[in-house]
Structures are given as C-alpha cells and as structure tokens.
Amino acid sequence: MKIVGLQAVYTAFSHIFFIVLTFWAIRSLRFDALIKRDHVPQAQLILVFLAIAIGYNVSSFFLSLVEQAHNFIYLLH
C-alpha cells in the first residue's frame, strides 16, 4: 500500500510540475493578435486550460516512459 501512495504522490507532483512549466512556456507566446478587445479573462482561461491539457499529456508521457524503462528489467531475465 505504501508503494501505491508513493506513486500517487509522484504522479500528482509530476502533473503539477509539467502544468506549471507549460503555463510558464505558453506565457512567452504572443496571443495579442488573437484576443478580441474586452475578452482578456476568457483568453486567460483558455491559456490555463491549454496549459493543463498540454502539461497533463507531457507528464503522462514521461510517467509512462519511466514505467516502461523500469519494465525493461523483465526483458533481460
């Protein structure tokens, strides 16, 4: 049970880390031309959702990659 709890902690940490990292990277892009006047809150919400979607997928990719690298041990036996 401890292993499951530990896995939940590093999965949650990984998701949050990659979401924050993606949000930081997205903020460097210029979306000024795409945003209509008086629609800044909606544009900010879209950027947050975009960061969540991309960050979650990147985190899932890296967690899957680590899991598959761990499973290579069974190939050698």
MDAnalysis code that builds the backbone (N, CA, C; Angstrom):
import MDAnalysis as mda
import numpy as np

u = mda.Universe.empty(231, n_residues=77, atom_resindex=np.repeat(np.arange(77), 3), trajectory=True)
u.add_TopologyAttr("name", ["N", "CA", "C"] * 77)
u.add_TopologyAttr("resid", np.arange(1, 78))
u.add_TopologyAttr("resname", ["MET", "LYS", "ILE", "VAL", "GLY", "LEU", "GLN", "ALA", "VAL", "TYR", "THR", "ALA", "PHE", "SER", "HIS", "ILE", "PHE", "PHE", "ILE", "VAL", "LEU", "THR", "PHE", "TRP", "ALA", "ILE", "ARG", "SER", "LEU", "ARG", "PHE", "ASP", "ALA", "LEU", "ILE", "LYS", "ARG", "ASP", "HIS", "VAL", "PRO", "GLN", "ALA", "GLN", "LEU", "ILE", "LEU", "VAL", "PHE", "LEU", "ALA", "ILE", "ALA", "ILE", "GLY", "TYR", "ASN", "VAL", "SER", "SER", "PHE", "PHE", "LEU", "SER", "LEU", "VAL", "GLU", "GLN", "ALA", "HIS", "ASN", "PHE", "ILE", "TYR", "LEU", "LEU", "HIS"])
u.atoms.positions = np.array([
    [0.810, -1.193, 0.000],
    [0.000, 0.000, 0.000],
    [0.856, 1.260, 0.000],
    [2.028, 1.188, 0.642],
    [2.908, 2.347, 0.653],
    [3.370, 2.705, -0.752],
    [3.601, 1.691, -1.572],
    [4.061, 1.931, -2.943],
    [2.991, 2.656, -3.745],
    [1.735, 2.272, -3.559],
    [0.630, 2.927, -4.263],
    [0.523, 4.389, -3.832],
    [0.672, 4.650, -2.550],
    [0.633, 6.017, -2.045],
    [1.784, 6.849, -2.573],
    [2.963, 6.256, -2.620],
    [4.130, 6.951, -3.143],
    [3.964, 7.245, -4.625],
    [3.417, 6.297, -5.351],
    [3.164, 6.504, -6.775],
    [2.161, 7.635, -6.996],
    [1.149, 7.711, -6.159],
    [0.166, 8.794, -6.265],
    [0.819, 10.148, -6.012],
    [1.743, 10.205, -5.074],
    [2.425, 11.466, -4.761],
    [3.284, 11.913, -5.936],
    [4.107, 11.023, -6.485],
    [4.964, 11.498, -7.574],
    [4.192, 11.697, -8.868],
    [3.059, 11.029, -9.051],
    [2.211, 11.306, -10.209],
    [1.588, 12.688, -10.093],
    [1.053, 13.021, -8.922],
    [0.454, 14.339, -8.712],
    [1.514, 15.428, -8.840],
    [2.690, 15.207, -8.257],
    [3.768, 16.181, -8.369],
    [4.191, 16.377, -9.820],
    [4.286, 15.283, -10.567],
    [4.673, 15.364, -11.972],
    [3.653, 16.156, -12.781],
    [2.372, 15.869, -12.566],
    [1.329, 16.602, -13.293],
    [1.393, 18.095, -12.988],
    [1.497, 18.441, -11.718],
    [1.536, 19.854, -11.331],
    [2.791, 20.525, -11.888],
    [3.913, 19.845, -11.798],
    [5.168, 20.400, -12.309],
    [5.072, 20.705, -13.797],
    [4.585, 19.749, -14.584],
    [4.529, 19.954, -16.030],
    [3.435, 20.947, -16.429],
    [2.363, 21.036, -15.670],
    [1.338, 22.044, -15.948],
    [1.899, 23.446, -15.702],
    [2.593, 23.628, -14.591],
    [3.203, 24.929, -14.290],
    [4.274, 25.266, -15.329],
    [5.086, 24.295, -15.702],
    [6.124, 24.513, -16.701],
    [5.513, 24.884, -18.053],
    [4.442, 24.223, -18.436],
    [3.765, 24.531, -19.692],
    [3.138, 25.917, -19.650],
    [2.517, 26.272, -18.523],
    [1.931, 27.602, -18.394],
    [3.007, 28.672, -18.518],
    [4.153, 28.437, -17.904],
    [5.268, 29.375, -17.988],
    [5.727, 29.531, -19.440],
    [5.794, 28.422, -20.166],
    [6.232, 28.474, -21.565],
    [5.188, 29.140, -22.455],
    [3.914, 28.867, -22.221],
    [2.847, 29.445, -23.040],
    [2.798, 30.959, -22.875],
    [3.105, 31.441, -21.686],
    [3.052, 32.887, -21.439],
    [4.093, 33.645, -22.250],
    [5.094, 32.954, -22.777],
    [6.106, 33.624, -23.594],
    [5.608, 33.878, -25.019],
    [4.533, 33.208, -25.413],
    [3.973, 33.414, -26.747],
    [3.120, 34.671, -26.777],
    [3.010, 35.261, -27.932],
    [2.212, 36.481, -28.078],
    [0.857, 36.134, -28.677],
    [-0.160, 36.218, -27.860],
    [-1.519, 35.959, -28.310],
    [-2.304, 37.261, -28.484],
    [-1.604, 38.389, -28.492],
    [-2.268, 39.693, -28.566],
    [-3.159, 39.826, -29.794],
    [-2.675, 39.334, -30.920],
    [-3.432, 39.483, -32.163],
    [-4.680, 38.609, -32.183],
    [-4.699, 37.560, -31.397],
    [-5.833, 36.640, -31.395],
    [-6.943, 37.039, -30.419],
    [-6.616, 37.899, -29.466],
    [-7.568, 38.245, -28.413],
    [-8.392, 39.455, -28.837],
    [-9.701, 39.302, -28.768],
    [-10.583, 40.433, -29.035],
    [-10.555, 41.386, -27.837],
    [-10.853, 42.617, -28.106],
    [-10.913, 43.597, -27.035],
    [-11.995, 43.227, -26.042],
    [-11.755, 43.471, -24.796],
    [-12.693, 43.196, -23.699],
    [-12.941, 41.704, -23.483],
    [-12.070, 40.845, -23.990],
    [-12.202, 39.407, -23.780],
    [-10.931, 38.816, -23.157],
    [-10.242, 39.611, -22.395],
    [-8.990, 39.177, -21.773],
    [-9.215, 38.049, -20.761],
    [-10.244, 38.105, -19.887],
    [-10.433, 36.990, -18.942],
    [-10.697, 35.654, -19.642],
    [-11.452, 35.681, -20.729],
    [-11.711, 34.453, -21.469],
    [-10.416, 33.918, -22.092],
    [-9.588, 34.806, -22.606],
    [-8.320, 34.389, -23.194],
    [-7.391, 33.805, -22.136],
    [-7.389, 34.395, -20.946],
    [-6.561, 33.866, -19.863],
    [-7.038, 32.483, -19.437],
    [-8.348, 32.289, -19.415],
    [-8.899, 30.979, -19.059],
    [-8.521, 29.929, -20.099],
    [-8.559, 30.303, -21.359],
    [-8.156, 29.374, -22.418],
    [-6.681, 29.007, -22.273],
    [-5.841, 29.984, -21.917],
    [-4.419, 29.694, -21.721],
    [-4.207, 28.732, -20.555],
    [-4.982, 28.896, -19.489],
    [-4.878, 27.978, -18.345],
    [-5.311, 26.569, -18.762],
    [-6.433, 26.466, -19.480],
    [-6.900, 25.150, -19.931],
    [-5.914, 24.512, -20.905],
    [-5.328, 25.313, -21.766],
    [-4.336, 24.807, -22.707],
    [-3.103, 24.299, -21.962],
    [-2.683, 25.031, -20.943],
    [-1.535, 24.603, -20.140],
    [-1.844, 23.302, -19.404],
    [-3.060, 23.171, -18.894],
    [-3.444, 21.933, -18.203],
    [-3.441, 20.759, -19.173],
    [-4.028, 20.954, -20.345],
    [-4.108, 19.865, -21.326],
    [-2.721, 19.431, -21.794],
    [-1.883, 20.386, -22.158],
    [-0.542, 20.038, -22.642],
    [0.319, 19.485, -21.511],
    [0.283, 20.134, -20.345],
    [1.096, 19.678, -19.214],
    [0.727, 18.291, -18.744],
    [-0.571, 17.994, -18.707],
    [-1.016, 16.661, -18.298],
    [-0.523, 15.601, -19.284],
    [-0.624, 15.893, -20.574],
    [-0.178, 14.921, -21.578],
    [1.328, 14.715, -21.551],
    [2.085, 15.778, -21.363],
    [3.545, 15.647, -21.265],
    [3.916, 14.856, -20.015],
    [3.253, 15.144, -18.909],
    [3.511, 14.410, -17.671],
    [3.172, 12.933, -17.832],
    [2.044, 12.643, -18.443],
    [1.651, 11.247, -18.670],
    [2.674, 10.537, -19.548],
    [3.181, 11.237, -20.550],
    [4.205, 10.657, -21.421],
    [5.452, 10.295, -20.616],
    [5.941, 11.228, -19.800],
    [7.152, 10.950, -19.035],
    [6.938, 9.868, -17.982],
    [5.770, 9.852, -17.337],
    [5.498, 8.791, -16.366],
    [5.433, 7.431, -17.053],
    [4.833, 7.387, -18.226],
    [4.774, 6.138, -18.995],
    [6.168, 5.715, -19.442],
    [6.977, 6.672, -19.840],
    [8.340, 6.371, -20.256],
    [9.155, 5.782, -19.103],
    [9.011, 6.359, -17.923],
    [9.720, 5.838, -16.743],
    [9.237, 4.431, -16.412],
    [7.921, 4.224, -16.491],
    [7.362, 2.898, -16.196],
    [7.865, 1.858, -17.195],
    [7.911, 2.216, -18.462],
    [8.386, 1.271, -19.471],
    [9.879, 1.010, -19.328],
    [10.641, 2.018, -18.958],
    [12.070, 1.814, -18.720],
    [12.281, 0.882, -17.532],
    [11.430, 0.988, -16.545],
    [11.506, 0.091, -15.391],
    [11.176, -1.347, -15.802],
    [10.284, -1.512, -16.759],
    [9.883, -2.847, -17.207],
    [10.911, -3.519, -18.118],
    [11.929, -2.789, -18.574],
    [12.967, -3.387, -19.398],
    [13.741, -4.463, -18.631],
    [13.694, -4.396, -17.317],
    [14.379, -5.395, -16.482],
    [13.857, -6.798, -16.803],
    [12.562, -6.904, -17.036],
    [11.964, -8.198, -17.312],
    [12.365, -8.766, -18.662],
    [12.789, -7.922, -19.572],
    [13.247, -8.366, -20.867],
    [14.595, -9.069, -20.763],
    [15.401, -8.663, -19.796],
    [16.730, -9.224, -19.640],
    [16.777, -10.534, -18.862],
    [15.680, -10.884, -18.221],
    [15.672, -12.130, -17.437],
    [15.291, -13.308, -18.264],
])
